[in-house]
Amino acid sequence: MSLKLYGHPLSTCTHLVAVVCKEKRVSYEYIEIDVFKGEQKAPEFVVVHPFAQVPYIDDDGFKLFESRAIARYLAKKYTCQGTELIPSDPLEVAIFEQGASIETFNFFPLAQRFARELLFNPMQGFASDEGRAKEAYAKLNANLDAYDEILGRQRYIGGNMITLADLFHVPYGSLLVQIGRGEVFESRANVARWWKEISSRPSWLAVQEEFKLHEYKFTSV
């Protein structure tokens, strides 16, 4: 029985789970949940995901939500299959977890806030706050200076091997590029080198094709 991925084609968290599956060579059945019609609020969905969000997976009866938890589950379940995305050495694990924390606290919330205000709120008919968006982008841009320093000492944000910590950046990072904010990566040599490598991986190119992301014309207001 194949893994089932319940998500939405514009959900960055759905994209994250999909790219991890492709890195680990795990096949899955994609089941679309129309969040714009509120299907994620249906009783049968909320029973699995009480926060009424996508994605979640059903792995032969084992159901799990939260994209980063799903990513870690897949990386550990399929340790000997596909790309190794979590190191085994304790010191390397520590650096990986440091990189994962960097993304969680210094990249994701700012990129998400920026995208929510200028893209997702208007798409759902909600008012956007350009001031909040500009503030989030300014903080994110400043944080990338620290990224550049770190990436001058190591190849990836989680060490010298690609890990989940790097893949965590790709969905929202690609969204920033699509709406014309690619300079946040390109203006720093070490960040630019890192971003080019992680965003051009075959796994991510396959996700973009599967979800037809190039067909969406993302423009900020």
TORLOLO-880757 format. One line per 10 residues: their letters; for each residue x, y, z of C-alpha. Coordinates in steps of 0.5 Angstrom, whole numbers. Each point is the difference from the previous one (the first is absolute). Layout:
// residues N
a> X:Y:Z  ...;
***
This chain:
// residues 221
mslklyghpl> 0:0:0  3:7:-2  1:6:4  -6:5:0  1:7:0  -6:5:1  2:7:-2  -1:6:-5  4:2:-6  1:7:3;
stcthlvavv> 2:-3:7  8:1:1  -1:-5:6  -3:-5:-5  6:1:-5  5:-1:6  -3:-7:1  0:-1:-7  8:2:-1  2:-5:6;
ckekrvsyey> -4:-6:-3  4:1:-7  6:1:3  -1:-7:4  -3:-3:-6  -7:-1:4  -6:-1:-5  -6:4:2  -7:1:-2  -2:7:0;
ieidvfkgeq> -7:2:3  -2:7:-1  -4:4:5  -3:6:-2  2:5:5  -4:6:-3  -6:-4:0  1:-2:7  1:-7:-1  5:0:6;
kapefvvvhp> -5:2:5  -4:-7:-2  -2:-4:6  4:-6:-3  6:4:-1  0:4:7  0:-7:3  7:-1:-3  3:7:0  -4:4:6;
faqvpyiddd> 3:6:-3  -3:0:-6  6:1:-4  4:-4:-6  3:-4:-1  0:-7:4  2:-7:-2  -3:-7:1  5:-5:-1  -4:-7:0;
gfklfesrai> -4:3:6  5:4:4  -2:7:-1  4:6:2  0:8:-1  5:5:0  5:0:-6  6:1:4  -2:-6:4  -2:-4:-6;
arylakkytc> 7:2:-3  4:-3:6  -5:-6:0  2:-2:-8  7:2:1  1:-5:6  -5:-6:-3  4:0:-6  7:1:2  3:-5:-5;
qgtelipsdp> -4:3:-6  1:6:-4  4:6:3  2:0:7  -3:6:3  1:-1:7  7:-2:2  2:-5:5  6:3:4  -2:3:6;
levaifeqga> 4:6:-1  -2:1:-7  -8:-1:2  2:6:5  2:4:-6  -6:-2:-4  -5:1:6  3:7:0  -1:1:-7  -7:-2:1;
sietfnffpl> -1:5:5  3:6:-4  -5:-2:-5  -6:0:5  1:6:4  4:5:-5  -3:-2:-7  -6:-3:0  -5:4:4  3:7:-4;
aqrfarellf> -1:-3:-7  -7:-3:2  -2:7:3  2:3:-6  -3:-5:-5  -6:0:4  -1:8:0  1:1:-7  -2:-6:-3  -4:-5:4;
npmqgfasde> -5:5:3  -2:3:-6  -1:-7:-4  -5:-1:6  -3:7:0  3:2:6  3:7:1  8:0:0  4:4:4  6:3:-4;
grakeayakl> 4:3:6  0:-7:3  2:-3:-6  6:5:-1  2:-1:7  0:-7:-1  4:0:-6  5:5:3  2:-5:6  0:-6:-5;
nanldaydei> 5:4:-4  4:2:6  0:-7:2  3:-3:-6  7:4:2  0:-5:5  -1:-6:-5  5:3:-4  5:-1:6  -2:-7:1;
lgrqryiggn> 0:-2:-7  7:3:0  3:-5:5  -5:-6:-3  -3:-3:-6  -7:0:2  -4:3:6  0:-6:4  7:-2:-1  4:-3:-6;
mitladlfhv> -5:-5:-3  -7:2:-2  -5:-1:5  -7:1:2  2:7:2  1:2:-7  -6:-3:-3  -4:4:5  2:7:-3  -2:-2:-7;
pygsllvqig> -7:1:-1  -1:7:3  7:2:-3  -3:-2:-7  -6:4:2  4:6:1  4:-1:-6  -6:-1:-4  -3:7:2  6:4:-1;
rgevfesran> 4:-1:6  6:-4:-2  5:5:2  -1:-2:7  4:-6:-2  4:3:-6  3:6:3  5:-5:5  5:-4:-3  0:-6:5;
varwwkeiss> -8:0:0  -1:1:-7  5:-7:-1  -4:-3:5  -7:2:-3  2:-2:-7  2:-7:2  -6:-2:4  -5:3:-4  2:-3:-6;
rpswlavqee> 0:-7:3  -4:-5:-5  -5:-1:6  -2:7:0  0:0:-7  -5:-6:0  -4:3:5  -1:7:-4  -2:-4:-6  -5:-5:4;
fklheykfts> -4:6:3  1:5:-6  3:5:4  3:4:-6  -7:1:-3  -2:4:6  1:7:-1  2:3:7  1:7:1  0:4:6;
v> -5:6:1;
***
